[in-house]
């Protein structure tokens, strides 16, 4: 099966661009005004930290971070104790932080679309590959840790 070669960060950058465009051209409703919108820095930074921590865990276990590549290790510690897909969760946090910073309602439309795309394009296939590669070890982990949070 041939997979789209675009990686998740490409989808993240496209989602960020769409959010900014919606904010400026279709702002719908001013939801959060200054200075309260500055609170968006918190989920934005949390998302960045979550992604960096997950990436570090992959590197420490010498396994791939790229979707659709065969994993050499099942990472279950660190941020993976709380989420099976902390990098995608981190990206959703980043989008949420940017939506809060922008302050209008329209950017929030992108967040569930992004999460659904990640689930359909990447997560379901990755989980099937992990099940095939790690079997019972994966199923035990899967039963004890949520997909997102």
N, C-alpha and C positions, 0 to 999 in steps of 0.2 A: 504494500500500500504506500503510495507516494504522499508525503506530508508537505504541507506548506513550509517553506524554509524560513519564513519570518519568525523570529524569536519573540518571546513575551515582551522584552523591552520595547520592541517596535510597536506593539499594540499599546503599551503604556504611553509612549510618546504621541501616538496618534490620538489616544483618548485625552491626553492633556491638551493637545491642540484643539480637539473638538470642544472641550470644556471652555477654553478661552474664547473660541469663536462664538459659542452659544452665549457666553456671558456678555460679550460686547455687541453681538448682533441680534440676539433674542433673549434679553435678560429676564423675561417673564415676571419676576417679582423680586424686589430687594429684600432678602431674607435676613442677612446679618450685616450690620453696619460697623464702621470703624468706631471704636478700637476693638470691638468684640471679635471681629473677623481675624484678628491677629492670633487668636487661639488655634487657628488652623495650622500653625507651626507645630503644635504638639503631635497630631496624627501624622503630619508630613515627616517630621523627624523620626517618629516611631516606626513608620514604614521604611525609611532609609536604614535605620538601625536593624530592623528585622531582616531586611534583605542582606545586609552585610554579614549579620550573624549566621544566616543560613548558608550563604556563600562560603564563609569561613569553615563551617562544618563540613560541607562537601569537599573542600580542599584538604581539610585535616584527614578525611577518610579516603582521599585520593580517588574520588568518584566524580563522574561528570555532572555538571550543572545544566547541561543542554538537554532540552526535551527530545525525546525519541532516540536518544543514545542509550545504550545498555549500561546500566549502573553496575559498578563493581562492588558496591557496599550499600547496605540498607542503613541509612542514618536515622537513628531514633532518639538521639539525645540533644541537649541544648534546646533551641527553639522548636525542634521537632517533637519534643515531649508535649507541646501544647497544640500544635497544628501539623497535619501531614503535609501541608503545602504553605509554609510560612512565607515563601517568596511571593506567591500570588496574593496572600493576605497582606503582605507589606505593600504591594502595589495598590491594593484597594485602600489601604490607609493613606498612601501618598495621594491618591485621587481625592479622597475625602478631605484631607488637609487643604489641597488646592481649592476644592469647592468651597470650603469654609472661608479661605482667604479671599476668594473672588466675591463672595457675599450674596450672589443672586441665586435664585432657585434653579435655573436652567442647567447649570453644570452637573447637578445631582442626577440628571437623567442618564448620564454616561456611566455612572458607577455600577448600577446593576447590569447594564449591557456588557460592560467590561468583564464583570464577574462571571456572567453566563458564558461569554466567549471563552474565557480561560478554562472554565469547566468543560465545555464541549470540545474545544480544540486541543487542549493540552492535558488537563487533569485526568479525564477518563482514560485516555490512551496510556498515560504514564502509570496509572494505577494498574491497568491490565498488564503492562510490561513488568511491573514490580511483582505482581502476583505470579506471573510465569517464571520470573527469575528467582524469587525468594520463597515462594510457596507458603508453608505454614508460618514461617517467621513473619512474613508480610501480613498474613491474615490475622495473626495475634496482635501485631502492632495496629493494624487497621481497626480492629475491634475495640482498642483501648484509647485511640486518639482520633479526634474529630478531623474531618477533611479541612475545614476552614479554621474554626476556633471553638 
